[in-house]
Each structure stands twice: as structure tokens, then as C-alpha cells.
Amino acid sequence: MMSVSILEWVQFLLYFVVLFGLAWPLGIFMARIYEGVPTFLSPGLGQPPYLSPPVE
């Protein structure tokens, strides 16, 4: 039988806390990009190409 140490449980829990803690802000950021709302990266990167008018 394998035993799991306390340190492994802490690492496991820390991983999921960080994973779920970053999922919410990342989802909000991605939603803003897909909606075309300017983000803090907009001044440096400009408008996403899929929002630009087509070139004729």
C-alpha cells in the first residue's frame, strides 16, 4: 500500500488553488478580448486582427 505524505497533499491542494484562482481572471480577460473590449495589453498590441475591417 502506498502512503501519501503531508507534503504531497499540500502540493496537490496548492496546485488546485492556483489553477482555480487563475481560471476566473483569465476567463474574464479572454471574454473581454473576444468582445473587442480594450484590455491593458491593447496599447502595445493594438486591435486584434479578427476585429479589423477586411482588406479589399
PDB file of N, CA, C and O in Angstrom:
ATOM      1  N   MET A   1       0.841  -1.182   0.000  1.00  0.00           N
ATOM      2  CA  MET A   1       0.000   0.000   0.000  1.00  0.00           C
ATOM      3  C   MET A   1       0.883   1.241   0.000  1.00  0.00           C
ATOM      4  O   MET A   1       1.835   1.341   0.775  1.00  0.00           O
ATOM      5  N   MET A   2       0.559   2.180  -0.873  1.00  0.00           N
ATOM      6  CA  MET A   2       1.353   3.408  -0.949  1.00  0.00           C
ATOM      7  C   MET A   2       0.778   4.443   0.005  1.00  0.00           C
ATOM      8  O   MET A   2      -0.437   4.614   0.108  1.00  0.00           O
ATOM      9  N   SER A   3       1.660   5.114   0.684  1.00  0.00           N
ATOM     10  CA  SER A   3       1.202   6.183   1.569  1.00  0.00           C
ATOM     11  C   SER A   3       1.562   7.529   0.956  1.00  0.00           C
ATOM     12  O   SER A   3       2.605   7.676   0.318  1.00  0.00           O
ATOM     13  N   VAL A   4       0.714   8.478   1.152  1.00  0.00           N
ATOM     14  CA  VAL A   4       0.921   9.820   0.625  1.00  0.00           C
ATOM     15  C   VAL A   4       1.294  10.719   1.797  1.00  0.00           C
ATOM     16  O   VAL A   4       0.603  10.768   2.814  1.00  0.00           O
ATOM     17  N   SER A   5       2.398  11.425   1.627  1.00  0.00           N
ATOM     18  CA  SER A   5       2.861  12.277   2.718  1.00  0.00           C
ATOM     19  C   SER A   5       2.055  13.580   2.768  1.00  0.00           C
ATOM     20  O   SER A   5       1.345  13.934   1.827  1.00  0.00           O
ATOM     21  N   ILE A   6       2.189  14.259   3.870  1.00  0.00           N
ATOM     22  CA  ILE A   6       1.514  15.549   4.057  1.00  0.00           C
ATOM     23  C   ILE A   6       1.988  16.546   3.001  1.00  0.00           C
ATOM     24  O   ILE A   6       1.187  17.322   2.480  1.00  0.00           O
ATOM     25  N   LEU A   7       3.271  16.530   2.687  1.00  0.00           N
ATOM     26  CA  LEU A   7       3.819  17.462   1.700  1.00  0.00           C
ATOM     27  C   LEU A   7       3.187  17.248   0.323  1.00  0.00           C
ATOM     28  O   LEU A   7       2.933  18.214  -0.397  1.00  0.00           O
ATOM     29  N   GLU A   8       2.936  16.012  -0.041  1.00  0.00           N
ATOM     30  CA  GLU A   8       2.287  15.741  -1.325  1.00  0.00           C
ATOM     31  C   GLU A   8       0.852  16.250  -1.345  1.00  0.00           C
ATOM     32  O   GLU A   8       0.390  16.756  -2.368  1.00  0.00           O
ATOM     33  N   TRP A   9       0.144  16.123  -0.230  1.00  0.00           N
ATOM     34  CA  TRP A   9      -1.215  16.661  -0.142  1.00  0.00           C
ATOM     35  C   TRP A   9      -1.208  18.180  -0.239  1.00  0.00           C
ATOM     36  O   TRP A   9      -2.068  18.768  -0.896  1.00  0.00           O
ATOM     37  N   VAL A  10      -0.246  18.810   0.410  1.00  0.00           N
ATOM     38  CA  VAL A  10      -0.141  20.272   0.346  1.00  0.00           C
ATOM     39  C   VAL A  10       0.139  20.709  -1.082  1.00  0.00           C
ATOM     40  O   VAL A  10      -0.452  21.678  -1.561  1.00  0.00           O
ATOM     41  N   GLN A  11       1.034  20.008  -1.769  1.00  0.00           N
ATOM     42  CA  GLN A  11       1.350  20.339  -3.157  1.00  0.00           C
ATOM     43  C   GLN A  11       0.112  20.159  -4.040  1.00  0.00           C
ATOM     44  O   GLN A  11      -0.165  20.998  -4.898  1.00  0.00           O
ATOM     45  N   PHE A  12      -0.618  19.089  -3.836  1.00  0.00           N
ATOM     46  CA  PHE A  12      -1.840  18.819  -4.592  1.00  0.00           C
ATOM     47  C   PHE A  12      -2.869  19.923  -4.384  1.00  0.00           C
ATOM     48  O   PHE A  12      -3.445  20.423  -5.351  1.00  0.00           O
ATOM     49  N   LEU A  13      -3.103  20.302  -3.152  1.00  0.00           N
ATOM     50  CA  LEU A  13      -4.075  21.352  -2.845  1.00  0.00           C
ATOM     51  C   LEU A  13      -3.615  22.710  -3.365  1.00  0.00           C
ATOM     52  O   LEU A  13      -4.422  23.478  -3.888  1.00  0.00           O
ATOM     53  N   LEU A  14      -2.330  23.010  -3.226  1.00  0.00           N
ATOM     54  CA  LEU A  14      -1.803  24.280  -3.723  1.00  0.00           C
ATOM     55  C   LEU A  14      -1.965  24.384  -5.235  1.00  0.00           C
ATOM     56  O   LEU A  14      -2.307  25.446  -5.754  1.00  0.00           O
ATOM     57  N   TYR A  15      -1.722  23.291  -5.934  1.00  0.00           N
ATOM     58  CA  TYR A  15      -1.886  23.274  -7.384  1.00  0.00           C
ATOM     59  C   TYR A  15      -3.317  23.651  -7.773  1.00  0.00           C
ATOM     60  O   TYR A  15      -3.519  24.489  -8.652  1.00  0.00           O
ATOM     61  N   PHE A  16      -4.304  23.041  -7.127  1.00  0.00           N
ATOM     62  CA  PHE A  16      -5.696  23.322  -7.478  1.00  0.00           C
ATOM     63  C   PHE A  16      -6.144  24.706  -7.029  1.00  0.00           C
ATOM     64  O   PHE A  16      -6.985  25.321  -7.684  1.00  0.00           O
ATOM     65  N   VAL A  17      -5.606  25.197  -5.944  1.00  0.00           N
ATOM     66  CA  VAL A  17      -5.926  26.567  -5.520  1.00  0.00           C
ATOM     67  C   VAL A  17      -5.416  27.556  -6.564  1.00  0.00           C
ATOM     68  O   VAL A  17      -6.132  28.484  -6.941  1.00  0.00           O
ATOM     69  N   VAL A  18      -4.185  27.363  -7.032  1.00  0.00           N
ATOM     70  CA  VAL A  18      -3.630  28.255  -8.060  1.00  0.00           C
ATOM     71  C   VAL A  18      -4.392  28.087  -9.375  1.00  0.00           C
ATOM     72  O   VAL A  18      -4.707  29.076 -10.037  1.00  0.00           O
ATOM     73  N   LEU A  19      -4.687  26.854  -9.753  1.00  0.00           N
ATOM     74  CA  LEU A  19      -5.404  26.593 -11.002  1.00  0.00           C
ATOM     75  C   LEU A  19      -6.764  27.281 -11.024  1.00  0.00           C
ATOM     76  O   LEU A  19      -7.085  27.998 -11.972  1.00  0.00           O
ATOM     77  N   PHE A  20      -7.562  27.068  -9.985  1.00  0.00           N
ATOM     78  CA  PHE A  20      -8.890  27.670  -9.942  1.00  0.00           C
ATOM     79  C   PHE A  20      -8.826  29.162  -9.638  1.00  0.00           C
ATOM     80  O   PHE A  20      -9.724  29.908 -10.029  1.00  0.00           O
ATOM     81  N   GLY A  21      -7.790  29.605  -8.955  1.00  0.00           N
ATOM     82  CA  GLY A  21      -7.627  31.029  -8.680  1.00  0.00           C
ATOM     83  C   GLY A  21      -7.305  31.828  -9.928  1.00  0.00           C
ATOM     84  O   GLY A  21      -7.690  32.993 -10.033  1.00  0.00           O
ATOM     85  N   LEU A  22      -6.602  31.220 -10.880  1.00  0.00           N
ATOM     86  CA  LEU A  22      -6.259  31.911 -12.124  1.00  0.00           C
ATOM     87  C   LEU A  22      -7.309  31.719 -13.215  1.00  0.00           C
ATOM     88  O   LEU A  22      -7.343  32.491 -14.173  1.00  0.00           O
ATOM     89  N   ALA A  23      -8.154  30.719 -13.091  1.00  0.00           N
ATOM     90  CA  ALA A  23      -9.151  30.446 -14.131  1.00  0.00           C
ATOM     91  C   ALA A  23     -10.149  31.590 -14.268  1.00  0.00           C
ATOM     92  O   ALA A  23     -10.511  31.959 -15.385  1.00  0.00           O
ATOM     93  N   TRP A  24     -10.598  32.156 -13.155  1.00  0.00           N
ATOM     94  CA  TRP A  24     -11.600  33.229 -13.195  1.00  0.00           C
ATOM     95  C   TRP A  24     -11.050  34.492 -13.872  1.00  0.00           C
ATOM     96  O   TRP A  24     -11.678  34.979 -14.811  1.00  0.00           O
ATOM     97  N   PRO A  25      -9.900  35.048 -13.436  1.00  0.00           N
ATOM     98  CA  PRO A  25      -9.395  36.247 -14.113  1.00  0.00           C
ATOM     99  C   PRO A  25      -9.016  35.992 -15.571  1.00  0.00           C
ATOM    100  O   PRO A  25      -9.198  36.867 -16.417  1.00  0.00           O
ATOM    101  N   LEU A  26      -8.492  34.808 -15.871  1.00  0.00           N
ATOM    102  CA  LEU A  26      -8.145  34.501 -17.255  1.00  0.00           C
ATOM    103  C   LEU A  26      -9.397  34.424 -18.119  1.00  0.00           C
ATOM    104  O   LEU A  26      -9.388  34.881 -19.261  1.00  0.00           O
ATOM    105  N   GLY A  27     -10.465  33.855 -17.590  1.00  0.00           N
ATOM    106  CA  GLY A  27     -11.727  33.795 -18.326  1.00  0.00           C
ATOM    107  C   GLY A  27     -12.299  35.175 -18.591  1.00  0.00           C
ATOM    108  O   GLY A  27     -12.807  35.438 -19.681  1.00  0.00           O
ATOM    109  N   ILE A  28     -12.221  36.061 -17.602  1.00  0.00           N
ATOM    110  CA  ILE A  28     -12.694  37.437 -17.788  1.00  0.00           C
ATOM    111  C   ILE A  28     -11.863  38.146 -18.847  1.00  0.00           C
ATOM    112  O   ILE A  28     -12.405  38.849 -19.700  1.00  0.00           O
ATOM    113  N   PHE A  29     -10.549  37.963 -18.796  1.00  0.00           N
ATOM    114  CA  PHE A  29      -9.651  38.585 -19.769  1.00  0.00           C
ATOM    115  C   PHE A  29      -9.956  38.083 -21.181  1.00  0.00           C
ATOM    116  O   PHE A  29     -10.022  38.877 -22.119  1.00  0.00           O
ATOM    117  N   MET A  30     -10.142  36.777 -21.334  1.00  0.00           N
ATOM    118  CA  MET A  30     -10.437  36.222 -22.656  1.00  0.00           C
ATOM    119  C   MET A  30     -11.794  36.695 -23.167  1.00  0.00           C
ATOM    120  O   MET A  30     -11.944  36.960 -24.359  1.00  0.00           O
ATOM    121  N   ALA A  31     -12.777  36.803 -22.286  1.00  0.00           N
ATOM    122  CA  ALA A  31     -14.090  37.296 -22.701  1.00  0.00           C
ATOM    123  C   ALA A  31     -13.991  38.731 -23.204  1.00  0.00           C
ATOM    124  O   ALA A  31     -14.631  39.091 -24.192  1.00  0.00           O
ATOM    125  N   ARG A  32     -13.189  39.552 -22.528  1.00  0.00           N
ATOM    126  CA  ARG A  32     -13.011  40.939 -22.978  1.00  0.00           C
ATOM    127  C   ARG A  32     -12.351  40.984 -24.351  1.00  0.00           C
ATOM    128  O   ARG A  32     -12.718  41.813 -25.184  1.00  0.00           O
ATOM    129  N   ILE A  33     -11.389  40.112 -24.596  1.00  0.00           N
ATOM    130  CA  ILE A  33     -10.731  40.075 -25.905  1.00  0.00           C
ATOM    131  C   ILE A  33     -11.734  39.683 -26.988  1.00  0.00           C
ATOM    132  O   ILE A  33     -11.789  40.324 -28.037  1.00  0.00           O
ATOM    133  N   TYR A  34     -12.533  38.631 -26.746  1.00  0.00           N
ATOM    134  CA  TYR A  34     -13.488  38.158 -27.755  1.00  0.00           C
ATOM    135  C   TYR A  34     -14.605  39.160 -28.008  1.00  0.00           C
ATOM    136  O   TYR A  34     -15.176  39.185 -29.098  1.00  0.00           O
ATOM    137  N   GLU A  35     -14.926  39.989 -27.012  1.00  0.00           N
ATOM    138  CA  GLU A  35     -15.956  41.010 -27.185  1.00  0.00           C
ATOM    139  C   GLU A  35     -15.400  42.276 -27.828  1.00  0.00           C
ATOM    140  O   GLU A  35     -16.166  43.164 -28.204  1.00  0.00           O
ATOM    141  N   GLY A  36     -14.085  42.371 -27.959  1.00  0.00           N
ATOM    142  CA  GLY A  36     -13.469  43.541 -28.561  1.00  0.00           C
ATOM    143  C   GLY A  36     -13.281  44.695 -27.602  1.00  0.00           C
ATOM    144  O   GLY A  36     -13.012  45.815 -28.036  1.00  0.00           O
ATOM    145  N   VAL A  37     -13.414  44.453 -26.313  1.00  0.00           N
ATOM    146  CA  VAL A  37     -13.221  45.488 -25.302  1.00  0.00           C
ATOM    147  C   VAL A  37     -11.720  45.677 -25.095  1.00  0.00           C
ATOM    148  O   VAL A  37     -10.995  44.690 -24.971  1.00  0.00           O
ATOM    149  N   PRO A  38     -11.240  46.912 -25.055  1.00  0.00           N
ATOM    150  CA  PRO A  38      -9.807  47.128 -24.833  1.00  0.00           C
ATOM    151  C   PRO A  38      -9.358  46.561 -23.480  1.00  0.00           C
ATOM    152  O   PRO A  38     -10.079  46.649 -22.486  1.00  0.00           O
ATOM    153  N   THR A  39      -8.168  45.987 -23.463  1.00  0.00           N
ATOM    154  CA  THR A  39      -7.577  45.452 -22.241  1.00  0.00           C
ATOM    155  C   THR A  39      -6.295  46.212 -21.942  1.00  0.00           C
ATOM    156  O   THR A  39      -5.925  47.131 -22.672  1.00  0.00           O
ATOM    157  N   PHE A  40      -5.622  45.829 -20.872  1.00  0.00           N
ATOM    158  CA  PHE A  40      -4.380  46.508 -20.522  1.00  0.00           C
ATOM    159  C   PHE A  40      -3.276  46.226 -21.538  1.00  0.00           C
ATOM    160  O   PHE A  40      -2.271  46.937 -21.546  1.00  0.00           O
ATOM    161  N   LEU A  41      -3.425  45.221 -22.388  1.00  0.00           N
ATOM    162  CA  LEU A  41      -2.435  44.932 -23.426  1.00  0.00           C
ATOM    163  C   LEU A  41      -2.733  45.656 -24.738  1.00  0.00           C
ATOM    164  O   LEU A  41      -1.896  45.654 -25.641  1.00  0.00           O
ATOM    165  N   SER A  42      -3.893  46.266 -24.860  1.00  0.00           N
ATOM    166  CA  SER A  42      -4.300  46.905 -26.112  1.00  0.00           C
ATOM    167  C   SER A  42      -3.351  48.000 -26.589  1.00  0.00           C
ATOM    168  O   SER A  42      -3.070  48.054 -27.787  1.00  0.00           O
ATOM    169  N   PRO A  43      -2.840  48.879 -25.719  1.00  0.00           N
ATOM    170  CA  PRO A  43      -1.948  49.923 -26.227  1.00  0.00           C
ATOM    171  C   PRO A  43      -0.695  49.373 -26.904  1.00  0.00           C
ATOM    172  O   PRO A  43      -0.205  49.970 -27.863  1.00  0.00           O
ATOM    173  N   GLY A  44      -0.179  48.271 -26.435  1.00  0.00           N
ATOM    174  CA  GLY A  44       1.034  47.709 -27.017  1.00  0.00           C
ATOM    175  C   GLY A  44       0.782  46.789 -28.187  1.00  0.00           C
ATOM    176  O   GLY A  44       1.610  46.698 -29.093  1.00  0.00           O
ATOM    177  N   LEU A  45      -0.353  46.103 -28.185  1.00  0.00           N
ATOM    178  CA  LEU A  45      -0.628  45.111 -29.222  1.00  0.00           C
ATOM    179  C   LEU A  45      -1.579  45.603 -30.293  1.00  0.00           C
ATOM    180  O   LEU A  45      -1.599  45.054 -31.395  1.00  0.00           O
ATOM    181  N   GLY A  46      -2.356  46.609 -30.002  1.00  0.00           N
ATOM    182  CA  GLY A  46      -3.310  47.128 -30.973  1.00  0.00           C
ATOM    183  C   GLY A  46      -4.572  46.295 -31.025  1.00  0.00           C
ATOM    184  O   GLY A  46      -4.837  45.489 -30.133  1.00  0.00           O
ATOM    185  N   GLN A  47      -5.348  46.496 -32.076  1.00  0.00           N
ATOM    186  CA  GLN A  47      -6.625  45.802 -32.238  1.00  0.00           C
ATOM    187  C   GLN A  47      -6.379  44.387 -32.756  1.00  0.00           C
ATOM    188  O   GLN A  47      -5.533  44.193 -33.629  1.00  0.00           O
ATOM    189  N   PRO A  48      -7.105  43.390 -32.231  1.00  0.00           N
ATOM    190  CA  PRO A  48      -6.953  42.025 -32.756  1.00  0.00           C
ATOM    191  C   PRO A  48      -7.321  41.979 -34.233  1.00  0.00           C
ATOM    192  O   PRO A  48      -8.247  42.672 -34.654  1.00  0.00           O
ATOM    193  N   PRO A  49      -6.616  41.178 -35.028  1.00  0.00           N
ATOM    194  CA  PRO A  49      -6.854  41.159 -36.482  1.00  0.00           C
ATOM    195  C   PRO A  49      -8.265  40.750 -36.874  1.00  0.00           C
ATOM    196  O   PRO A  49      -8.762  41.199 -37.907  1.00  0.00           O
ATOM    197  N   TYR A  50      -8.926  39.912 -36.083  1.00  0.00           N
ATOM    198  CA  TYR A  50     -10.268  39.484 -36.462  1.00  0.00           C
ATOM    199  C   TYR A  50     -11.297  40.588 -36.271  1.00  0.00           C
ATOM    200  O   TYR A  50     -12.429  40.448 -36.735  1.00  0.00           O
ATOM    201  N   LEU A  51     -10.938  41.691 -35.598  1.00  0.00           N
ATOM    202  CA  LEU A  51     -11.856  42.818 -35.437  1.00  0.00           C
ATOM    203  C   LEU A  51     -11.591  43.919 -36.463  1.00  0.00           C
ATOM    204  O   LEU A  51     -12.360  44.875 -36.559  1.00  0.00           O
ATOM    205  N   SER A  52     -10.526  43.791 -37.217  1.00  0.00           N
ATOM    206  CA  SER A  52     -10.183  44.795 -38.222  1.00  0.00           C
ATOM    207  C   SER A  52     -11.078  44.618 -39.445  1.00  0.00           C
ATOM    208  O   SER A  52     -11.518  43.508 -39.744  1.00  0.00           O
ATOM    209  N   PRO A  53     -11.345  45.718 -40.153  1.00  0.00           N
ATOM    210  CA  PRO A  53     -12.145  45.583 -41.378  1.00  0.00           C
ATOM    211  C   PRO A  53     -11.369  44.794 -42.431  1.00  0.00           C
ATOM    212  O   PRO A  53     -10.141  44.861 -42.472  1.00  0.00           O
ATOM    213  N   PRO A  54     -12.067  44.056 -43.272  1.00  0.00           N
ATOM    214  CA  PRO A  54     -11.370  43.263 -44.299  1.00  0.00           C
ATOM    215  C   PRO A  54     -10.657  44.156 -45.308  1.00  0.00           C
ATOM    216  O   PRO A  54     -11.123  45.248 -45.633  1.00  0.00           O
ATOM    217  N   VAL A  55      -9.542  43.681 -45.787  1.00  0.00           N
ATOM    218  CA  VAL A  55      -8.760  44.407 -46.790  1.00  0.00           C
ATOM    219  C   VAL A  55      -9.268  43.996 -48.165  1.00  0.00           C
ATOM    220  O   VAL A  55      -9.409  42.810 -48.461  1.00  0.00           O
ATOM    221  N   GLU A  56      -9.538  44.993 -48.996  1.00  0.00           N
ATOM    222  CA  GLU A  56     -10.053  44.698 -50.342  1.00  0.00           C
ATOM    223  C   GLU A  56      -8.985  44.888 -51.369  1.00  0.00           C
ATOM    224  O   GLU A  56      -9.230  44.687 -52.559  1.00  0.00           O
TER     225      GLU A  56
END
